[in-house]
Amino acid sequence: MSKNYKNSHQLRDGAILLFNRVGAQKPVWHARIKKPGSYPTASQRYLSRSMKTVNYAEAAMAAEDILDDLQKAVAFALEN
């Protein structure tokens, strides 16, 4: 685990990593979300976003919504 993460939790079989940043003034949750599909580099493979909340349950729901939107976009692109 990276030294920049604390209080990290994995969701959806590792597709979402929720964490607080080390050294942050406020314990706002951040998410690293694995994009559906395959990408050549890690910077393209993951989407990093602040969940803009200190509440874990709200952060988890927001991150799952983002992952669901990404999966729907990929499914839609494959259909067309």
Accessible surface in RSA format (square Angstrom, percent):
REM  Atomic radii and reference values for relative SASA: ProtOr
REM  Chains: A
REM  Algorithm: Lee & Richards
REM  Probe-radius: 1.40
REM  Slices: 20
REM RES _ NUM      All-atoms   Total-Side   Main-Chain    Non-polar    All polar
REM                ABS   REL    ABS   REL    ABS   REL    ABS   REL    ABS   REL
RES MET A   1   154.36  79.9  72.70  48.1  81.66 194.4  80.06  68.1  74.30  98.4
RES SER A   2    51.96  43.9  31.73  42.3  20.23  46.6  31.78  67.7  20.18  28.3
RES LYS A   3   187.41  91.4 168.56 103.4  18.84  44.9 119.86 107.9  67.55  72.0
RES ASN A   4    95.73  66.0  95.21  92.0   0.52   1.2  12.93  31.1  82.80  80.0
RES TYR A   5    45.04  21.0  32.82  18.7  12.23  31.8  11.15   8.4  33.89  41.8
RES LYS A   6    97.58  47.6  90.84  55.7   6.75  16.1  48.49  43.6  49.09  52.3
RES ASN A   7    87.61  60.4  68.08  65.8  19.53  47.0  16.43  39.5  71.18  68.8
RES SER A   8    38.15  32.2  15.44  20.6  22.71  52.3   0.46   1.0  37.69  52.8
RES HIS A   9    82.58  45.1  76.69  53.3   5.89  15.1  50.80  52.4  31.78  37.0
RES GLN A  10   116.89  65.4  88.51  64.7  28.38  67.6  22.22  47.3  94.67  71.8
RES LEU A  11    36.43  20.3  31.83  22.8   4.59  11.5  36.43  25.6   0.00   0.0
RES ARG A  12    97.72  41.0  69.99  35.7  27.73  66.0  45.35  62.0  52.38  31.7
RES ASP A  13   160.73 112.6 113.61 113.1  47.12 111.4  43.12 101.5 117.61 117.3
RES GLY A  14    32.57  40.2   0.00   N/A  32.57  40.2  11.61  31.9  20.96  46.9
RES ALA A  15    22.43  20.6  19.54  30.2   2.89   6.6  21.46  30.2   0.97   2.6
RES ILE A  16     0.04   0.0   0.00   0.0   0.04   0.1   0.04   0.0   0.00   0.0
RES LEU A  17     6.79   3.8   6.50   4.6   0.29   0.7   6.50   4.6   0.29   0.8
RES LEU A  18     0.00   0.0   0.00   0.0   0.00   0.0   0.00   0.0   0.00   0.0
RES PHE A  19     4.40   2.2   4.40   2.7   0.00   0.0   4.40   2.7   0.00   0.0
RES ASN A  20     2.52   1.7   2.52   2.4   0.00   0.0   0.39   1.0   2.12   2.0
RES ARG A  21   101.71  42.7 100.46  51.2   1.25   3.0  33.74  46.1  67.97  41.2
RES VAL A  22    84.16  55.4  62.95  57.0  21.21  51.1  62.95  54.7  21.21  57.5
RES GLY A  23    73.23  90.3   0.00   N/A  73.23  90.3  40.69 111.7  32.54  72.9
RES ALA A  24    51.02  46.9  19.93  30.8  31.09  70.7  30.65  43.2  20.37  54.0
RES GLN A  25   191.10 106.9 147.39 107.7  43.71 104.1  59.01 125.6 132.09 100.2
RES LYS A  26   133.14  65.0 129.60  79.5   3.54   8.4  73.82  66.4  59.31  63.2
RES PRO A  27    74.65  54.4  70.09  63.9   4.55  16.5  73.55  60.7   1.09   6.8
RES VAL A  28    33.76  22.2  32.26  29.2   1.50   3.6  32.26  28.0   1.50   4.1
RES TRP A  29    19.74   7.9  19.74   9.6   0.00   0.0  16.93   9.0   2.81   4.6
RES HIS A  30    29.22  16.0  29.22  20.3   0.00   0.0  19.45  20.0   9.78  11.4
RES ALA A  31     0.31   0.3   0.00   0.0   0.31   0.7   0.00   0.0   0.31   0.8
RES ARG A  32    73.06  30.7  71.61  36.5   1.45   3.5  10.44  14.3  62.63  38.0
RES ILE A  33     0.00   0.0   0.00   0.0   0.00   0.0   0.00   0.0   0.00   0.0
RES LYS A  34    85.05  41.5  82.27  50.5   2.79   6.6  29.54  26.6  55.52  59.1
RES LYS A  35    53.62  26.2  52.00  31.9   1.61   3.8  14.25  12.8  39.36  41.9
RES PRO A  36    31.04  22.6  17.46  15.9  13.58  49.4  29.78  24.6   1.26   7.8
RES GLY A  37    57.65  71.1   0.00   N/A  57.65  71.1  35.78  98.2  21.87  49.0
RES SER A  38   111.49  94.2  82.36 109.9  29.13  67.1  51.34 109.3  60.15  84.3
RES TYR A  39    76.94  35.9  65.27  37.1  11.66  30.4  42.31  31.8  34.63  42.7
RES PRO A  40   113.99  83.1  79.06  72.1  34.94 127.0  91.53  75.6  22.47 139.6
RES THR A  41    68.05  48.4  64.49  65.4   3.56   8.5  66.01  88.7   2.04   3.1
RES ALA A  42    59.13  54.4  51.31  79.2   7.82  17.8  51.44  72.4   7.69  20.4
RES SER A  43    99.89  84.4  66.98  89.4  32.90  75.8  59.14 125.9  40.74  57.1
RES GLN A  44    83.50  46.7  81.07  59.3   2.43   5.8  26.17  55.7  57.33  43.5
RES ARG A  45    69.50  29.2  69.50  35.4   0.00   0.0  12.05  16.5  57.45  34.8
RES TYR A  46    58.10  27.1  47.76  27.2  10.34  26.9  19.77  14.9  38.33  47.3
RES LEU A  47    31.46  17.5  30.26  21.6   1.20   3.0  31.46  22.1   0.00   0.0
RES SER A  48    63.70  53.8  48.88  65.2  14.83  34.2  28.40  60.5  35.30  49.5
RES ARG A  49   121.76  51.1 114.72  58.5   7.04  16.8  35.12  48.0  86.64  52.5
RES SER A  50    43.90  37.1  26.33  35.1  17.58  40.5  21.49  45.8  22.42  31.4
RES MET A  51    18.70   9.7   2.95   2.0  15.76  37.5   5.65   4.8  13.05  17.3
RES LYS A  52   176.90  86.3 144.98  89.0  31.93  76.0  93.66  84.3  83.25  88.7
RES THR A  53    23.70  16.9  16.65  16.9   7.05  16.8  17.46  23.4   6.25   9.4
RES VAL A  54    78.60  51.7  60.46  54.7  18.14  43.7  60.46  52.5  18.14  49.2
RES ASN A  55    67.79  46.7  61.57  59.5   6.22  15.0  15.27  36.8  52.52  50.8
RES TYR A  56    80.01  37.4  75.05  42.7   4.96  12.9  67.16  50.5  12.84  15.8
RES ALA A  57    61.90  56.9  56.80  87.7   5.09  11.6  60.62  85.4   1.27   3.4
RES GLU A  58    90.99  52.2  86.75  65.6   4.24  10.1  28.70  55.5  62.29  50.9
RES ALA A  59     0.00   0.0   0.00   0.0   0.00   0.0   0.00   0.0   0.00   0.0
RES ALA A  60    13.86  12.7  13.86  21.4   0.00   0.0  13.86  19.5   0.00   0.0
RES MET A  61   121.86  63.1 120.26  79.6   1.61   3.8  81.70  69.5  40.16  53.2
RES ALA A  62    36.30  33.4  30.21  46.6   6.09  13.9  35.14  49.5   1.16   3.1
RES ALA A  63     0.00   0.0   0.00   0.0   0.00   0.0   0.00   0.0   0.00   0.0
RES GLU A  64    51.64  29.6  51.64  39.1   0.00   0.0   3.87   7.5  47.77  39.0
RES ASP A  65    86.39  60.5  85.04  84.6   1.35   3.2  22.54  53.1  63.84  63.7
RES ILE A  66    46.95  26.7  46.11  34.4   0.84   2.0  46.84  33.7   0.10   0.3
RES LEU A  67     3.59   2.0   3.59   2.6   0.00   0.0   3.59   2.5   0.00   0.0
RES ASP A  68    43.09  30.2  41.90  41.7   1.19   2.8  11.66  27.4  31.43  31.3
RES ASP A  69    89.13  62.4  83.32  82.9   5.80  13.7  27.82  65.5  61.31  61.1
RES LEU A  70    43.50  24.2  42.63  30.5   0.87   2.2  43.23  30.4   0.27   0.7
RES GLN A  71    81.79  45.7  76.20  55.7   5.59  13.3  24.27  51.7  57.53  43.6
RES LYS A  72   141.82  69.2 134.97  82.8   6.85  16.3  89.93  80.9  51.89  55.3
RES ALA A  73    60.81  55.9  47.78  73.7  13.03  29.6  56.14  79.1   4.67  12.4
RES VAL A  74    51.79  34.1  49.35  44.7   2.44   5.9  51.75  45.0   0.04   0.1
RES ALA A  75    49.42  45.4  44.75  69.1   4.67  10.6  48.55  68.4   0.87   2.3
RES PHE A  76   133.48  66.8 131.26  81.3   2.22   5.8 132.93  80.6   0.55   1.6
RES ALA A  77    67.29  61.9  48.42  74.7  18.86  42.9  54.52  76.8  12.76  33.8
RES LEU A  78   145.55  81.1 116.58  83.4  28.97  72.8 119.54  84.0  26.01  70.0
RES GLU A  79   138.57  79.6 100.32  75.9  38.26  91.1  42.96  83.1  95.61  78.1
RES ASN A  80   128.11  88.3  69.52  67.2  58.60 141.1  60.12 144.7  67.99  65.7
END  Absolute sums over single chains surface
CHAIN  1 A     5548.3       4494.8       1053.5       2982.5       2565.9
END  Absolute sums over all chains
TOTAL          5548.3       4494.8       1053.5       2982.5       2565.9
